[in-house]
Amino acid sequence: MELLNLLAVTRRHFLSRATLGLGALGLAELSAGEAAAQEGAAAPHFAPKAKRVIYLFQSGGPAAQDLFDYKPLLNERHGEGLPDEVRRGQRLTAMSANQAVWPLAGSAFRFAQHGKSGAWLSEILPHTARIADEICIIRSMWTEAINHDPAITFFQTGAQIAGRPSLGSWVSYGLGSPNRNLPAFVVLVTPGKGDQPLYSRLWGSGFLESRFQGVQFRSGKEPVLYLTNPEGVTPGSRRALLDTVKALNEAQYARELDPEISSRIAQYELAYRMQTSVPEVTDLTGEADSTFALYGEEARKPGTFAANCLLARRLAERGVRFIQLYHQGWDHHGNLPSAMRATAREVDRASAALVWDLKQRGMLEDTVVVWGGEFGRTSYCQGKMTKDNYGRDHHPRCFSLWAAGGGIKPGTTYGQTDAYGYNVADAAGNAIDPSKDEFTPGAVHVHDFQATLLHLLGLDHERLTYSFQGRRYRLTDVHGHVVKDLLA
């Protein structure tokens, strides 16, 4: 794909130095080609298993010990200190590093096995339990970042330092969009949640062209900011203005051959078409009562996580490639038993409903749904622990997420942690350090997960590159392996 871009630039420079007629012909050809790419003419590297991704990002770091990773030993040794041989000298955050003792905290919630797969799930995820045979729970995720912002940035862009293109932007760049009236990459954020901040750079295009960035849809009368015509501006006058601006941009493009100018033209045209398509797709009033019964009555309230999950399905139906949902509220340093129960209640039903809804419509087979946060939580309590209350600090060395559909092996649990839920473990249950090797069987690094997602979409993470400032960049940097055991 990168080679094709280089060839295109070479041809552009040749045409710009040829006769006026040939230059105009070349410009027309290039404009048509870029429009086609935006509408889905870009091809995957190999036959994909999935056409799209819906990523339900749970910001704050959900504690796997209280959701997906049943650790009865923690309950047996509740209040005892974390053994040194389990901690293995791993770094701690400043929030708990100075504690005199790190008391183990057993989960306040009951666990049970569900489905034919026998997956262990917490009682606070009753709806997720009903889709146990549709999801793959990855218990052996690990990352290098121990604080929220670099950890979220790492998951979303492949680097802890801000400025790189986001995962959705890479997918948009690689595959384009099959719908010319909607963006290839749409972002939905549950409003009013507070907690750790979310920044628009998490869905930005970085050094890629701006047309590949995510477009945030909001609740309310104006789902996309500045999309509607100002008072007194008619559709006809807006069309005439855009035609004039387009002609000026095309003249500038012919002189400068800057691809960002062609991106600007494409974005103006897409925004004009979105004046009709966005109100249609965001209007949930036409959905059947049975759909709201599935997602819950919260789905009738624009902006809620449930409404965003339903909207994600509608966007997927219309060909949006990458749909990113963000839900904050999982940063449970204290008061975890009551706070996590409330947060789980906000997302559990709608997350499971989305999977069921896609399946009953025949869409789950080519849609990847991902549920998870940026890192895990410690097996010990941060701060003071009482009989009924505890909190957990950040923990990057092992955590869980789940994925479903789009070529993911359903009804499975991949990887495991040690008996304390503190380290990734091998098949025998012995703690291992995956950071010592480029690829450790059973462990799934953030870059491995990113490479696997791209693989499901038919993209080779090592070939999906972009040259910037003299270097070829990719989402997974120089790391990452496709985890073939996750594939159906």
C-alpha positions as CSV (number, residue, x, y, z in Angstrom):
1,M,0.0,0.0,0.0
2,E,2.9,2.3,0.8
3,L,4.5,1.5,-2.5
4,L,1.3,2.5,-4.4
5,N,1.3,5.9,-2.6
6,L,4.9,6.5,-3.6
7,L,4.2,5.7,-7.2
8,A,1.2,8.0,-7.2
9,V,3.3,10.9,-5.9
10,T,5.9,10.3,-8.7
11,R,3.2,10.4,-11.3
12,R,1.7,13.6,-9.9
13,H,5.1,15.3,-10.1
14,F,5.5,14.1,-13.7
15,L,2.0,15.3,-14.7
16,S,2.5,18.7,-13.0
17,R,5.5,19.3,-15.3
18,A,3.8,18.2,-18.5
19,T,1.4,20.2,-20.7
20,L,-1.6,21.8,-19.3
21,G,-4.0,19.3,-20.9
22,L,-2.1,16.3,-19.6
23,G,-1.8,17.9,-16.2
24,A,-5.6,18.5,-16.1
25,L,-6.2,14.9,-17.1
26,G,-3.9,13.7,-14.4
27,L,-5.6,15.8,-11.8
28,A,-9.0,14.5,-12.8
29,E,-7.7,10.9,-12.6
30,L,-6.2,11.4,-9.2
31,S,-9.2,13.1,-7.8
32,A,-11.4,10.2,-9.0
33,G,-8.9,7.7,-7.5
34,E,-8.9,9.4,-4.1
35,A,-12.6,9.6,-4.1
36,A,-12.8,5.9,-4.9
37,A,-10.4,5.1,-2.1
38,Q,-12.5,7.1,0.4
39,E,-15.5,5.0,-0.7
40,G,-13.9,1.7,-0.2
41,A,-11.8,0.9,-3.3
42,A,-8.7,0.3,-1.1
43,A,-8.1,-3.4,-1.0
44,P,-7.0,-5.6,2.0
45,H,-3.8,-7.5,1.8
46,F,-5.6,-10.8,1.9
47,A,-9.1,-12.2,2.3
48,P,-10.6,-10.7,5.4
49,K,-12.7,-12.4,8.0
50,A,-14.2,-9.2,9.2
51,K,-15.5,-6.0,7.5
52,R,-15.7,-3.8,10.5
53,V,-14.8,-3.3,14.2
54,I,-17.0,-2.0,17.1
55,Y,-14.6,-1.3,20.0
56,L,-16.3,-0.8,23.4
57,F,-13.4,0.8,25.3
58,Q,-13.9,0.8,29.1
59,S,-11.7,3.7,30.2
60,G,-10.1,3.5,33.7
61,G,-8.9,-0.1,33.8
62,P,-11.6,-2.7,34.8
63,A,-10.3,-5.1,37.5
64,A,-10.2,-8.6,36.0
65,Q,-10.2,-10.2,39.5
66,D,-13.8,-8.9,39.9
67,L,-15.1,-9.5,36.4
68,F,-13.5,-12.3,34.3
69,D,-10.5,-13.9,36.2
70,Y,-11.8,-16.0,39.1
71,K,-9.2,-16.2,41.9
72,P,-10.5,-18.1,44.9
73,L,-7.0,-17.9,46.5
74,L,-7.4,-14.2,47.0
75,N,-10.5,-14.8,49.0
76,E,-8.8,-17.5,51.0
77,R,-5.9,-15.2,51.8
78,H,-7.9,-12.0,52.1
79,G,-5.9,-9.5,54.2
80,E,-2.6,-11.3,54.0
81,G,0.4,-9.5,52.5
82,L,1.3,-9.9,48.8
83,P,4.3,-12.4,48.8
84,D,7.5,-11.0,47.4
85,E,7.9,-14.0,45.1
86,V,4.6,-13.0,43.4
87,R,5.4,-9.3,43.1
88,R,8.8,-10.1,41.6
89,G,10.0,-6.5,42.2
90,Q,7.5,-5.1,39.7
91,R,7.1,-1.3,39.8
92,L,4.2,0.2,41.6
93,T,2.5,3.6,41.2
94,A,3.2,6.4,43.6
95,M,-0.3,5.8,45.0
96,S,0.6,2.5,46.6
97,A,4.4,2.2,46.5
98,N,4.8,3.6,50.0
99,Q,2.3,1.3,51.7
100,A,3.8,-0.6,54.7
101,V,1.9,-3.7,53.5
102,W,0.0,-4.7,50.3
103,P,-2.9,-6.8,51.6
104,L,-4.5,-9.2,49.2
105,A,-8.1,-8.4,48.3
106,G,-10.5,-11.2,47.4
107,S,-13.4,-10.2,45.2
108,A,-16.6,-9.1,46.8
109,F,-18.6,-10.7,44.0
110,R,-19.6,-14.3,43.5
111,F,-18.3,-16.1,40.4
112,A,-20.0,-18.9,38.4
113,Q,-19.4,-20.8,35.2
114,H,-21.6,-20.1,32.2
115,G,-22.5,-21.6,28.8
116,K,-21.1,-24.7,27.2
117,S,-17.7,-23.1,27.4
118,G,-17.8,-23.0,31.2
119,A,-16.4,-19.5,31.3
120,W,-16.1,-18.0,34.8
121,L,-17.9,-14.7,35.1
122,S,-18.7,-12.3,38.0
123,E,-22.3,-12.0,39.2
124,I,-22.3,-8.3,38.2
125,L,-22.1,-9.4,34.5
126,P,-25.4,-11.4,34.2
127,H,-26.0,-10.3,30.6
128,T,-22.5,-11.0,29.5
129,A,-22.9,-14.4,31.1
130,R,-25.6,-15.1,28.5
131,I,-23.2,-14.6,25.6
132,A,-20.4,-16.7,27.2
133,D,-20.4,-19.0,24.2
134,E,-20.1,-16.1,21.7
135,I,-17.1,-14.4,23.2
136,C,-13.4,-15.1,23.6
137,I,-12.1,-14.0,27.0
138,I,-8.4,-13.1,26.8
139,R,-7.0,-13.3,30.4
140,S,-3.3,-12.8,29.6
141,M,-3.2,-9.3,28.1
142,W,-0.3,-7.2,29.3
143,T,1.0,-3.7,28.6
144,E,4.0,-1.5,29.4
145,A,2.2,1.6,30.6
146,I,1.2,1.9,34.3
147,N,-0.7,5.3,34.2
148,H,-3.9,6.1,32.4
149,D,-3.0,8.5,29.7
150,P,0.0,6.6,28.2
151,A,-1.8,3.3,28.6
152,I,-4.9,4.5,26.7
153,T,-2.8,6.2,24.1
154,F,-0.8,3.0,23.7
155,F,-3.9,0.9,23.1
156,Q,-5.4,3.4,20.7
157,T,-2.3,4.5,18.8
158,G,0.4,1.8,19.4
159,A,2.6,4.3,21.2
160,Q,2.6,5.8,24.7
161,I,3.6,9.2,23.4
162,A,0.8,11.2,21.8
163,G,0.8,12.1,18.2
164,R,0.6,8.8,16.3
165,P,-2.5,7.8,14.2
166,S,-5.2,6.0,16.1
167,L,-6.2,2.4,15.4
168,G,-9.4,3.5,13.6
169,S,-7.4,5.9,11.5
170,W,-5.1,3.1,10.4
171,V,-8.1,1.0,9.4
172,S,-9.7,3.9,7.5
173,Y,-6.4,4.5,5.7
174,G,-6.0,0.9,4.9
175,L,-9.5,0.0,3.8
176,G,-11.4,3.2,3.1
177,S,-15.2,3.3,3.5
178,P,-17.9,1.4,1.6
179,N,-20.4,4.2,2.5
180,R,-19.7,7.6,0.7
181,N,-22.2,9.4,3.0
182,L,-20.7,8.6,6.4
183,P,-17.1,8.6,7.8
184,A,-15.2,5.4,7.8
185,F,-14.3,6.0,11.5
186,V,-16.9,7.2,14.0
187,V,-16.5,7.9,17.8
188,L,-19.1,7.8,20.5
189,V,-18.4,8.9,24.1
190,T,-20.8,8.5,27.0
191,P,-21.1,12.0,28.3
192,G,-21.0,13.3,31.9
193,K,-18.9,10.4,33.2
194,G,-15.9,12.4,34.4
195,D,-13.1,10.2,35.7
196,Q,-9.9,10.1,33.6
197,P,-10.1,12.6,30.7
198,L,-10.4,11.5,27.1
199,Y,-8.7,13.6,24.4
200,S,-9.7,13.9,20.7
201,R,-6.1,12.9,19.8
202,L,-7.1,9.3,20.8
203,W,-9.1,9.2,17.6
204,G,-6.9,11.6,15.7
205,S,-5.1,10.8,12.4
206,G,-1.7,11.9,13.6
207,F,0.6,12.2,10.5
208,L,-1.9,10.5,8.2
209,E,-4.2,12.7,6.1
210,S,-6.9,14.4,8.2
211,R,-9.7,12.6,6.4
212,F,-8.7,9.4,8.2
213,Q,-9.4,10.8,11.7
214,G,-12.4,9.8,13.7
215,V,-15.5,11.9,13.6
216,Q,-17.2,12.2,17.0
217,F,-21.0,11.9,17.1
218,R,-22.7,13.6,20.1
219,S,-26.1,13.4,21.6
220,G,-28.5,16.3,21.1
221,K,-29.7,18.4,18.2
222,E,-26.3,18.6,16.5
223,P,-24.7,15.1,16.5
224,V,-21.7,16.5,14.5
225,L,-20.5,20.0,15.4
226,Y,-20.7,22.7,12.7
227,L,-22.5,20.3,10.3
228,T,-25.8,22.1,10.0
229,N,-26.2,25.3,7.9
230,P,-26.2,28.6,9.8
231,E,-29.5,30.4,10.0
232,G,-30.3,32.0,6.7
233,V,-28.0,29.7,4.6
234,T,-30.0,27.6,2.2
235,P,-28.9,24.2,0.8
236,G,-28.5,25.8,-2.6
237,S,-26.3,28.6,-1.4
238,R,-24.2,26.1,0.6
239,R,-23.8,23.9,-2.5
240,A,-22.7,27.0,-4.5
241,L,-20.2,28.0,-1.8
242,L,-18.7,24.5,-1.7
243,D,-18.4,24.4,-5.5
244,T,-16.4,27.6,-5.5
245,V,-14.2,26.5,-2.6
246,K,-13.6,23.2,-4.4
247,A,-12.5,25.0,-7.5
248,L,-10.0,27.1,-5.5
249,N,-8.7,24.0,-3.7
250,E,-8.3,22.1,-7.0
251,A,-6.3,25.0,-8.4
252,Q,-4.1,25.1,-5.4
253,Y,-3.7,21.3,-5.5
254,A,-2.6,21.5,-9.1
255,R,0.2,23.9,-8.1
256,E,1.4,22.3,-4.9
257,L,0.4,18.6,-5.1
258,D,-0.2,18.6,-1.4
259,P,-2.4,15.5,-0.5
260,E,-3.9,17.4,2.5
261,I,-5.6,19.7,0.0
262,S,-7.3,16.7,-1.7
263,S,-8.3,15.5,1.8
264,R,-9.8,19.0,2.5
265,I,-11.9,18.7,-0.7
266,A,-13.1,15.2,0.3
267,Q,-14.0,16.3,3.8
268,Y,-16.1,19.2,2.6
269,E,-18.0,17.0,0.2
270,L,-18.5,14.3,2.9
271,A,-19.7,16.9,5.4
272,Y,-22.3,18.1,2.8
273,R,-23.6,14.6,2.3
274,M,-23.6,14.0,6.0
275,Q,-26.2,16.8,6.5
276,T,-28.7,14.2,5.3
277,S,-27.1,10.9,6.4
278,V,-26.3,11.8,10.0
279,P,-29.8,12.8,11.1
280,E,-31.1,9.6,9.6
281,V,-28.7,7.3,11.3
282,T,-28.8,8.9,14.7
283,D,-32.6,8.9,14.8
284,L,-33.5,5.9,17.0
285,T,-37.2,6.5,17.1
286,G,-37.9,4.1,14.3
287,E,-36.4,1.1,16.1
288,A,-38.8,-1.6,17.2
289,D,-39.9,-1.9,20.8
290,S,-38.3,-5.3,20.9
291,T,-34.9,-3.7,20.2
292,F,-35.3,-1.4,23.2
293,A,-36.4,-4.4,25.2
294,L,-33.1,-6.0,24.2
295,Y,-30.8,-3.0,24.9
296,G,-32.8,-1.7,27.8
297,E,-34.9,1.4,28.3
298,E,-31.7,3.5,28.7
299,A,-31.2,3.0,24.9
300,R,-34.0,5.5,24.4
301,K,-31.9,8.3,26.0
302,P,-29.5,9.7,23.5
303,G,-25.9,9.6,24.7
304,T,-26.1,6.8,27.1
305,F,-23.9,3.8,26.7
306,A,-26.9,1.7,25.7
307,A,-28.0,4.3,23.1
308,N,-24.5,4.4,21.7
309,C,-24.3,0.6,21.4
310,L,-27.6,0.7,19.4
311,L,-26.3,3.5,17.3
312,A,-23.1,1.5,16.7
313,R,-25.2,-1.3,15.2
314,R,-27.0,1.2,13.0
315,L,-23.6,2.7,11.8
316,A,-22.3,-0.8,11.2
317,E,-25.3,-1.6,9.1
318,R,-24.5,1.4,6.9
319,G,-20.9,0.4,6.3
320,V,-18.9,2.4,8.9
321,R,-15.6,0.5,9.2
322,F,-14.5,1.4,12.7
323,I,-16.9,2.4,15.5
324,Q,-15.2,3.4,18.8
325,L,-17.2,3.8,22.0
326,Y,-15.6,5.2,25.1
327,H,-17.2,4.7,28.6
328,Q,-15.4,6.1,31.6
329,G,-15.9,5.1,35.2
330,W,-13.6,2.0,35.8
331,D,-10.8,3.7,37.8
332,H,-11.6,2.1,41.1
333,H,-8.8,3.0,43.5
334,G,-11.3,2.8,46.4
335,N,-14.9,1.9,47.2
336,L,-14.7,-0.8,44.5
337,P,-17.5,-3.1,45.6
338,S,-20.2,-0.5,45.2
339,A,-18.6,1.6,42.4
340,M,-17.9,-1.3,40.2
341,R,-21.3,-2.8,40.6
342,A,-22.8,0.5,39.4
343,T,-20.4,0.8,36.4
344,A,-21.0,-2.8,35.3
345,R,-24.7,-2.2,35.5
346,E,-24.3,0.7,33.0
347,V,-22.6,-1.4,30.3
348,D,-23.3,-5.1,30.9
349,R,-26.8,-5.3,29.2
350,A,-26.1,-3.1,26.2
351,S,-22.7,-4.8,25.5
352,A,-24.3,-8.2,25.4
353,A,-27.3,-6.9,23.5
354,L,-25.1,-5.5,20.8
355,V,-23.5,-9.0,20.3
356,W,-27.0,-10.7,20.2
357,D,-28.4,-8.0,17.9
358,L,-25.5,-8.4,15.4
359,K,-25.9,-12.1,15.5
360,Q,-29.6,-12.2,14.8
361,R,-29.1,-9.9,11.9
362,G,-26.3,-12.1,10.4
363,M,-23.7,-9.4,11.0
364,L,-21.6,-10.9,13.9
365,E,-19.8,-13.1,11.5
366,D,-18.1,-10.2,9.8
367,T,-18.1,-7.7,12.7
368,V,-15.4,-7.8,15.5
369,V,-16.7,-6.5,18.9
370,V,-14.1,-5.7,21.5
371,W,-14.7,-5.0,25.2
372,G,-11.9,-3.9,27.5
373,G,-9.8,-1.1,29.1
374,E,-6.2,0.1,29.1
375,F,-4.7,-2.1,31.9
376,G,-5.6,-4.2,34.9
377,R,-5.7,-3.7,38.6
378,T,-3.6,-5.0,41.5
379,S,-4.6,-8.1,43.5
380,Y,-3.8,-6.2,46.6
381,C,-5.8,-3.3,48.1
382,Q,-4.7,0.3,47.7
383,G,-5.0,2.2,50.9
384,K,-7.1,1.0,53.8
385,M,-9.0,-2.2,53.5
386,T,-12.0,-3.1,55.6
387,K,-14.1,-6.2,55.8
388,D,-16.5,-4.9,53.1
389,N,-14.5,-2.4,51.2
390,Y,-11.3,-2.2,49.2
391,G,-9.8,-0.6,46.1
392,R,-7.2,-1.6,43.5
393,D,-4.3,0.2,42.0
394,H,-3.1,0.2,38.4
395,H,-1.5,-3.0,37.2
396,P,-0.1,-3.4,33.6
397,R,1.3,-6.9,33.8
398,C,-1.9,-8.9,33.4
399,F,-5.5,-8.1,32.7
400,S,-8.5,-9.3,30.7
401,L,-10.7,-8.2,27.8
402,W,-13.1,-10.0,25.5
403,A,-13.8,-10.1,21.8
404,A,-16.5,-11.6,19.6
405,G,-17.4,-12.2,16.0
406,G,-15.5,-11.4,12.8
407,G,-13.3,-14.5,12.9
408,I,-12.6,-14.6,16.7
409,K,-12.9,-18.1,18.1
410,P,-16.1,-18.1,20.2
411,G,-16.8,-19.7,23.5
412,T,-13.1,-19.8,24.5
413,T,-10.8,-18.5,27.2
414,Y,-7.3,-17.8,26.1
415,G,-4.3,-17.5,28.4
416,Q,-4.2,-17.4,32.2
417,T,-2.7,-15.7,35.2
418,D,-1.1,-17.1,38.3
419,A,-3.1,-18.1,41.3
420,Y,-2.8,-14.6,42.7
421,G,-4.0,-12.9,39.4
422,Y,-0.7,-10.9,39.5
423,N,1.3,-12.3,36.6
424,V,0.7,-13.9,33.2
425,A,1.2,-17.7,33.7
426,D,2.2,-20.5,31.4
427,A,0.1,-23.6,30.7
428,A,1.2,-25.2,34.0
429,G,0.1,-22.1,36.0
430,N,3.6,-20.8,36.7
431,A,4.2,-17.1,36.6
432,I,6.2,-15.8,33.6
433,D,7.6,-12.5,32.5
434,P,6.5,-11.9,28.9
435,S,8.6,-8.7,28.6
436,K,11.8,-10.8,28.4
437,D,11.0,-12.3,25.0
438,E,9.6,-10.8,21.8
439,F,6.8,-13.3,21.8
440,T,5.7,-15.5,24.7
441,P,3.1,-18.2,24.0
442,G,-0.1,-17.6,25.9
443,A,0.7,-13.9,26.6
444,V,-0.9,-11.2,24.5
445,H,0.8,-7.8,24.3
446,V,-1.1,-4.7,23.2
447,H,0.8,-4.9,19.9
448,D,-0.1,-8.5,19.5
449,F,-3.8,-7.7,19.9
450,Q,-3.6,-4.8,17.4
451,A,-1.8,-7.1,14.9
452,T,-4.6,-9.7,15.3
453,L,-7.4,-7.1,14.8
454,L,-5.8,-5.9,11.6
455,H,-5.3,-9.5,10.5
456,L,-9.0,-10.1,10.9
457,L,-9.7,-7.2,8.6
458,G,-7.4,-8.5,6.0
459,L,-4.5,-6.2,6.8
460,D,-0.9,-7.3,7.4
461,H,0.3,-5.1,10.3
462,E,3.9,-5.2,8.9
463,R,2.8,-4.0,5.5
464,L,0.3,-1.3,6.6
465,T,2.9,1.5,6.7
466,Y,3.2,5.2,6.1
467,S,6.4,7.2,5.5
468,F,6.8,10.3,7.6
469,Q,9.9,12.4,8.2
470,G,12.1,9.9,6.6
471,R,10.8,6.8,8.5
472,R,8.2,4.2,7.8
473,Y,5.7,3.9,10.6
474,R,3.1,1.3,11.4
475,L,0.5,0.8,14.2
476,T,2.6,-1.9,15.9
477,D,5.9,-0.1,15.5
478,V,8.5,-2.9,15.1
479,H,6.6,-5.4,17.3
480,G,3.5,-7.5,17.4
481,H,2.5,-11.0,16.3
482,V,-0.9,-12.3,15.1
483,V,-2.2,-14.6,17.9
484,K,-3.4,-17.4,15.7
485,D,-5.0,-19.3,18.6
486,L,-7.6,-16.5,18.8
487,L,-8.8,-17.1,15.3
488,A,-11.7,-19.4,14.5
